[in-house]
Amino acid sequence: MTQESWVDRYTSLLPRISAHARGTQLILCGLASCADAYLRLAEAESLFAAKPGTKPNALAQELIRRTERGSGGEFFLDWPDAETWIEKNLRIANWGLGGTGAQAAQTLAILGARALISLEDRSERKLSIIHPDVLVADASGVKRRGELSSQPGSEPVHYIFEVAASEQVGPVRASRSTRIIVRFAHHHLDRDPHFVRMSQENAGTAGAAVVCGFNELADESLSQELEHARKLLSGWRERGLELIHLELGGYESIAARDQVLSMLGPVITSLGMSHTELRGFGKDDAVKQASRFVNKFDFRRVCVHADHWALTVTRDDAETELESLLCGCLLASCRAESGAPCVPTRIPAGARFSPPDWPLISRSGNHVVVCCAAPYLERPMATIGLGDTFLAGTLLVLGQSPGTHNFSSSTLH
């Protein structure tokens, strides 16, 4: 397909976004959320000037390595005093909500869809970065975040270093626009008994659920946390929830990643990851890799997103899946242009479409492969949360009430 054909396809999608939001059933979003501090890596001169052998220098070297490779991603650095050093030596540009499920809920709420998040930390700082229409459970039921009062206490912060393509970062130039997430403390999953109760009560009528955050757990607590999650997800399935999506995330340990899949594979029905994360399983063609997951775990779908394309290997309807990919790509691109989640009103200016390596619709064994080009911006305003926003767009379609899909068969043509 040509650049013009993709422009036409995405332009025709724009008026359907609000209708999708109205038809989306409740989306359950867990099991981790956090506060994110945003920093511009090119402005972090104090890091690059740090003496060798110090913690700031160790952080700088890893950030430089990832910037040069264009790999972005997330990692843990054992540095208990990091927050104090960063606040003294670096400038925090902004604060935002972190966690794949939480960010997806944020986008869904902005669009007018309903999303319930798990939320342990209800401090003033945390509540202030959550959209007022995101749903949170308490002892009385489900409320809008805007109706909650803050509570004492707070959790460790994630630090996100953003870099634009060609920016000078210490001794290297960034090969692509990306973001690097750094954690200086291990996390546990949200301990939110109200979310557990209300998600179980609503699982039978919910449109979908998404879980994340397992890549942030310490090795010694992983098994216990996975068992907690497995029981919750099993309860959702027993109550009739058909679409339970795990967004994999990047792991520093292959053993931990494989343990997550082994433990949760039998209770989830949908798996998502970036192309970078998929390549961690081998260098085979993306469709072949995704098809292996579908077959091994009997998933309904496996979705992969990249800079220039998105694809899904699915057992479900190709038309619905294509609409979901288009929504995800459009929402992510609009966030890249504006720097924050927003309601799309046009295709971002300067967006380029590169032909994917796969057809729009094809087959892989007994499964359907759906693929689309994404509106790519070489120099986005921000790269934070683009994968999470993409996920929200897919849920906007996949979480629809039965029989209420707001698009026609022309989507495929």
Residue pairs with C-beta under 8 A, 6 or more apart in sequence:
1 9
1 353
1 355
1 360
1 373
3 352
3 353
6 353
6 372
6 373
6 375
7 347
7 353
9 326
9 372
10 326
10 329
10 330
10 347
10 375
11 346
11 347
13 323
13 326
13 327
13 330
14 330
14 344
14 345
14 346
14 347
16 323
16 406
16 407
17 111
17 327
17 330
17 343
17 344
17 396
18 111
18 112
18 343
19 406
20 111
20 113
20 327
20 396
20 397
20 400
20 406
21 108
21 111
21 112
21 113
21 396
22 112
23 400
23 401
23 404
23 405
23 406
24 108
24 113
24 114
24 207
24 395
24 396
24 399
24 400
24 401
25 114
25 205
25 206
25 207
25 208
25 399
25 400
25 401
26 114
26 115
26 116
26 135
26 202
26 205
26 206
26 207
27 104
27 105
27 108
27 113
27 114
27 115
27 116
27 206
27 207
27 208
27 209
27 210
27 395
27 399
28 115
28 116
28 199
28 202
28 203
28 206
28 208
28 209
28 210
28 236
28 241
29 101
29 102
29 104
29 105
29 115
29 116
29 117
29 118
29 209
29 210
30 101
30 117
30 118
30 189
30 190
30 192
30 195
30 199
30 209
30 210
30 211
30 212
30 232
31 101
31 118
31 189
31 190
31 211
31 212
31 213
31 229
31 232
32 99
32 100
32 101
32 102
32 118
32 187
32 189
32 190
32 212
32 213
32 216
33 97
33 98
33 99
33 101
33 102
33 117
33 118
33 119
33 120
33 121
33 126
33 190
34 97
34 98
34 99
34 102
34 121
34 155
34 156
34 157
34 158
34 187
35 95
35 96
35 97
35 98
35 121
35 125
35 126
35 129
35 154
35 155
35 157
35 158
36 95
36 96
36 97
36 98
36 157
36 158
36 159
36 160
36 181
36 384
37 86
37 92
37 94
37 95
37 157
37 158
37 159
37 160
38 92
38 93
38 94
38 95
38 96
38 160
38 162
38 382
38 384
39 86
39 90
39 91
39 92
39 93
39 159
39 160
39 161
39 162
40 91
40 93
40 161
40 162
40 163
41 63
41 67
41 161
41 162
41 163
41 167
41 169
41 180
42 163
42 164
42 167
42 168
42 169
43 90
43 91
44 60
44 63
44 90
44 161
46 56
46 89
46 90
47 56
47 57
47 59
47 60
47 63
47 89
47 90
47 170
48 60
48 64
48 169
48 170
48 171
50 56
50 57
50 59
50 60
51 57
55 77
55 79
55 81
55 82
55 85
56 85
56 89
58 77
58 79
59 77
59 79
59 82
59 182
60 170
62 75
62 77
63 161
63 169
63 180
63 182
64 169
64 170
64 171
64 172
66 72
66 73
66 178
66 180
67 163
67 169
67 172
67 174
67 175
67 178
67 180
68 172
68 174
68 175
69 175
70 174
70 175
70 176
70 178
71 178
71 276
72 178
72 179
72 180
72 276
72 383
73 180
73 181
73 250
73 276
74 180
74 181
74 182
74 183
74 215
74 216
74 249
74 250
75 180
75 181
75 182
75 183
75 252
76 182
76 183
76 184
76 186
76 216
76 252
77 182
77 183
77 184
78 184
79 85
79 184
80 184
80 185
82 159
82 184
83 156
83 157
83 184
86 92
86 159
95 125
95 128
95 129
96 129
96 160
96 384
96 385
97 103
97 106
97 129
97 130
98 158
98 160
98 181
99 212
99 213
100 210
100 212
100 213
100 247
100 249
100 387
100 388
100 391
101 117
101 118
101 210
101 211
101 212
101 213
101 247
102 117
102 119
102 130
102 134
103 341
103 385
103 388
103 389
103 392
104 115
104 210
104 388
104 389
104 391
104 392
104 395
105 115
105 116
105 117
105 134
105 135
105 392
106 130
106 131
106 134
106 341
106 392
107 331
107 335
107 341
107 388
107 389
107 392
107 393
108 114
108 115
108 392
108 395
108 396
109 115
109 131
109 133
109 134
109 135
110 131
110 133
110 341
110 342
110 343
111 343
111 392
111 396
112 133
113 396
113 399
114 135
115 134
115 135
116 135
116 136
116 137
116 142
116 195
116 198
116 199
116 202
117 130
117 134
117 135
117 136
117 195
118 189
118 190
118 192
118 195
118 199
119 126
119 130
119 136
119 190
119 192
119 195
120 155
120 190
120 191
120 192
121 153
121 154
121 155
122 136
122 148
122 150
122 151
123 150
123 151
123 152
123 153
123 154
123 155
124 150
125 154
126 154
126 155
127 145
127 148
127 150
130 136
130 145
131 145
132 144
132 145
132 146
133 144
133 145
133 146
134 144
134 145
135 142
135 143
135 144
135 145
136 142
136 143
136 144
136 145
136 148
136 194
136 195
137 143
137 192
137 194
137 195
137 197
137 198
137 199
138 148
138 194
139 194
141 198
142 198
142 202
155 187
156 183
156 184
156 185
156 187
158 181
158 182
158 183
159 181
159 182
159 183
159 184
160 179
160 180
160 181
160 182
160 384
161 179
161 180
161 182
162 178
162 179
162 382
162 383
162 384
163 169
163 174
163 177
163 178
163 179
163 180
164 174
164 177
164 379
164 380
165 174
165 175
165 176
165 177
165 378
165 379
166 173
166 174
166 379
167 173
167 174
176 307
177 377
177 378
177 379
177 380
177 383
178 383
179 382
179 383
179 384
183 216
186 216
186 217
186 218
186 221
187 213
187 216
187 217
188 217
188 221
188 225
189 213
189 214
189 217
189 225
189 228
189 229
196 232
199 206
199 209
199 232
199 236
200 232
200 235
200 236
200 239
203 209
203 235
203 236
203 239
203 240
203 241
204 239
204 240
204 241
206 236
206 241
206 399
207 243
207 395
207 398
207 399
207 400
207 401
208 241
208 243
208 244
208 245
208 270
208 395
208 398
208 399
209 233
209 236
209 241
209 243
209 244
209 245
210 245
210 246
210 247
210 391
210 395
211 229
211 233
211 244
211 245
211 246
211 247
211 264
211 268
212 246
212 247
212 249
213 249
214 222
214 225
214 226
214 229
214 249
214 256
214 260
214 264
215 248
215 249
215 250
215 251
215 252
215 256
215 257
215 260
216 249
217 225
217 256
219 253
219 256
222 256
222 259
222 260
223 259
223 263
226 259
226 260
226 263
226 264
227 263
229 263
229 264
230 263
230 264
230 267
233 244
233 264
233 267
233 268
234 267
236 244
237 244
237 267
237 269
242 269
242 300
243 269
243 270
243 300
243 398
243 399
244 267
244 268
244 269
244 270
245 268
245 269
245 270
245 271
245 272
245 391
245 395
246 260
246 264
246 268
246 270
246 271
246 272
247 272
247 273
247 387
247 388
247 391
248 257
248 260
248 261
248 271
248 272
248 273
248 277
249 273
249 277
250 274
250 276
250 277
250 280
251 257
251 260
251 280
254 280
257 280
261 297
265 296
265 297
265 299
266 297
268 297
268 299
269 299
269 300
269 301
270 299
270 300
270 301
270 302
270 303
271 293
271 297
271 299
271 301
271 302
271 303
272 302
272 303
272 304
272 305
272 391
272 394
273 303
273 304
273 305
274 304
274 305
274 306
274 387
275 286
275 304
275 305
275 306
275 307
278 286
278 289
278 290
278 304
281 289
282 289
285 357
286 304
286 311
287 311
287 313
287 358
287 364
287 369
288 364
290 302
290 303
290 304
290 311
290 312
290 313
291 302
291 313
291 364
291 365
291 367
291 369
293 299
293 302
293 313
294 301
294 302
294 313
294 314
294 315
294 367
295 365
299 315
300 314
300 315
300 316
301 312
301 313
301 314
301 315
301 316
301 321
302 312
302 313
302 314
303 310
303 311
303 312
303 325
303 394
304 310
304 311
304 312
305 328
305 329
305 332
305 374
305 387
305 390
306 374
307 374
307 376
308 353
308 354
308 356
308 373
308 374
308 376
309 354
309 356
309 357
309 358
309 371
309 372
309 373
309 374
310 325
310 328
310 329
310 371
310 372
310 374
310 390
311 325
311 356
311 358
311 369
311 370
311 371
311 372
312 321
312 324
312 325
312 369
312 370
312 371
313 364
313 367
313 368
313 369
314 321
314 367
314 368
314 369
314 370
315 366
315 367
315 368
316 368
318 361
318 368
318 370
318 412
319 407
319 409
319 411
319 412
320 397
320 398
320 405
321 368
321 370
322 360
322 361
322 370
322 372
322 411
322 412
323 397
323 405
323 407
323 411
324 393
324 394
324 395
324 396
324 397
324 398
325 370
325 371
325 372
325 394
326 372
326 393
326 411
327 393
327 394
327 396
327 397
328 389
328 390
328 391
328 392
328 393
328 394
329 372
329 373
329 374
329 375
329 390
329 393
330 344
330 347
330 375
330 393
331 341
331 344
331 389
331 390
331 392
331 393
331 396
332 374
332 386
332 387
332 389
332 390
332 393
333 347
333 348
333 351
333 374
333 375
333 376
333 377
334 342
334 344
334 348
335 341
335 342
335 382
335 385
335 386
335 389
336 348
336 377
336 380
336 381
336 382
336 383
336 386
337 348
337 349
337 351
337 377
337 380
337 381
338 381
339 380
339 381
339 382
340 382
341 385
341 389
341 392
347 375
348 375
348 377
350 377
350 378
351 375
351 376
351 377
352 375
352 376
352 377
352 378
353 373
353 374
353 375
353 376
354 373
354 376
355 373
356 371
356 372
356 373
358 369
358 371
359 369
359 371
360 370
360 371
360 372
360 412
361 368
361 369
361 370
361 412
362 368
362 369
362 371
363 369
380 386
397 405
400 406
